[in-house]
């Protein structure tokens, strides 16, 4: 099992002063905006990545 991935910035204020929370796996606290949030990996999409005719990428 690999180490858990750490977020680079707060999704609310964009600050980088994050600390792991004691609330459980994937929980983080932002010291700048005083918010707590949790990250969770849901899984891979079954359909994968598809290309459209214009050359761009479409999910």
Residue frames relative to the residue before (quaternion, step in Angstrom):
aa qw qx qy qz dx dy dz
X 1.0000 0.0000 0.0000 0.0000 0.00 0.00 0.00
X 0.3528 -0.7483 0.5236 0.2035 3.56 -0.92 0.86
X 0.6347 -0.5088 0.4059 0.4165 3.54 -1.30 0.22
X 0.5530 -0.6020 0.4427 0.3685 3.55 -1.17 0.47
X 0.4725 -0.6666 0.5019 0.2837 3.54 -1.10 0.71
X 0.2827 -0.7633 0.5620 0.1472 3.55 -0.96 0.86
X 0.4475 -0.6632 0.5150 0.3077 3.61 -0.97 0.75
X 0.4535 -0.6998 0.4884 0.2573 3.58 -1.12 0.66
X 0.8051 0.0285 0.0097 0.5924 3.59 1.14 -0.59
X 0.6024 -0.5593 0.4381 0.3638 3.55 -1.29 0.43
X 0.4289 -0.7147 0.4829 0.2684 3.63 -0.83 0.88
X 0.6658 0.5099 -0.3006 0.4543 3.61 1.23 -0.29
X 0.8302 0.1669 -0.0682 0.5275 3.58 0.78 -0.99
X 0.4761 -0.7021 0.4183 0.3247 3.60 1.24 -0.29
X 0.4858 0.6692 -0.4402 0.3498 3.60 1.22 -0.02
X 0.4218 -0.7279 0.4953 0.2167 3.57 -1.22 0.53
X 0.5173 0.6465 -0.4116 0.3809 3.61 1.26 0.10
X 0.2066 0.7985 -0.5253 0.2091 3.58 0.42 1.29
X 0.0771 -0.7753 0.6262 0.0308 3.52 -1.19 0.69
X 0.5354 -0.6012 0.4642 0.3694 3.62 -1.06 0.61
X 0.3502 -0.7362 0.5447 0.1966 3.56 -1.03 0.81
X 0.5058 -0.6422 0.4853 0.3103 3.55 -1.24 0.43
X 0.4839 0.7032 -0.4114 0.3195 3.61 1.26 -0.04
X 0.7258 -0.4043 0.2428 0.5009 3.58 1.20 -0.23
X 0.7577 -0.3813 0.2851 0.4464 3.52 -1.38 -0.09
X 0.8243 0.2209 -0.1844 0.4876 3.57 -0.87 0.98
X 0.5698 0.5939 -0.3851 0.4175 3.60 1.24 0.03
X 0.0532 -0.8037 0.5918 -0.0320 3.55 -0.95 1.00
X 0.2179 -0.7541 0.6067 0.1256 3.55 -1.26 0.55
X 0.2451 -0.7508 0.5973 0.1395 3.56 -1.04 0.85
X 0.3491 -0.7584 0.5164 0.1906 3.58 -0.66 1.10
X 0.6221 0.5722 -0.3426 0.4102 3.60 1.14 -0.55
X 0.8155 0.2063 -0.1011 0.5312 3.62 0.81 -0.96
X 0.4165 -0.7496 0.4311 0.2808 3.57 1.35 0.10
X 0.4739 0.6430 -0.4572 0.3911 3.59 1.03 0.83
X 0.2282 -0.7304 0.6252 0.1534 3.52 -1.26 0.54
X 0.0268 0.7924 -0.6082 0.0387 3.57 -1.04 0.77
X 0.2673 -0.7577 0.5771 0.1463 3.53 -1.28 0.37
X 0.2310 -0.7592 0.5977 0.1143 3.54 -1.02 0.91
X 0.0147 0.8002 -0.5980 0.0421 3.54 -1.00 0.84
X 0.3229 -0.7229 0.5820 0.1858 3.56 -0.89 0.98
X 0.2695 -0.8054 0.5108 0.1331 3.57 -0.62 1.12
X 0.6501 -0.4873 0.3309 0.4801 3.59 1.09 -0.63
X 0.5863 -0.5634 0.4482 0.3714 3.53 -1.34 -0.04
X 0.4960 -0.6413 0.4952 0.3123 3.54 -1.14 0.66
X 0.5013 -0.6782 0.4516 0.2910 3.57 -0.91 0.87
X 0.7082 0.4780 -0.2755 0.4405 3.59 0.98 -0.79
X 0.3667 -0.7631 0.4678 0.2536 3.60 1.19 -0.36
X 0.6822 -0.4573 0.3756 0.4294 3.54 -1.27 -0.43
X 0.0921 -0.7988 0.5940 0.0236 3.57 -0.85 1.01
X 0.3119 -0.7331 0.5752 0.1854 3.57 -1.11 0.73
X 0.2807 -0.7416 0.5766 0.1971 3.58 -1.04 0.76
X 0.7106 -0.4853 0.3099 0.4044 3.59 -1.29 0.22
X 0.6376 0.5492 -0.3275 0.4296 3.62 1.14 -0.55
X 0.5779 -0.6131 0.3680 0.3933 3.60 1.23 -0.06
X 0.5810 0.5759 -0.3778 0.4337 3.57 1.25 -0.16
X 0.4985 -0.6374 0.4899 0.3245 3.54 -1.27 0.16
X 0.0781 -0.7804 0.6202 0.0126 3.53 -1.02 0.87
X 0.2767 -0.7613 0.5647 0.1582 3.55 -0.92 0.91
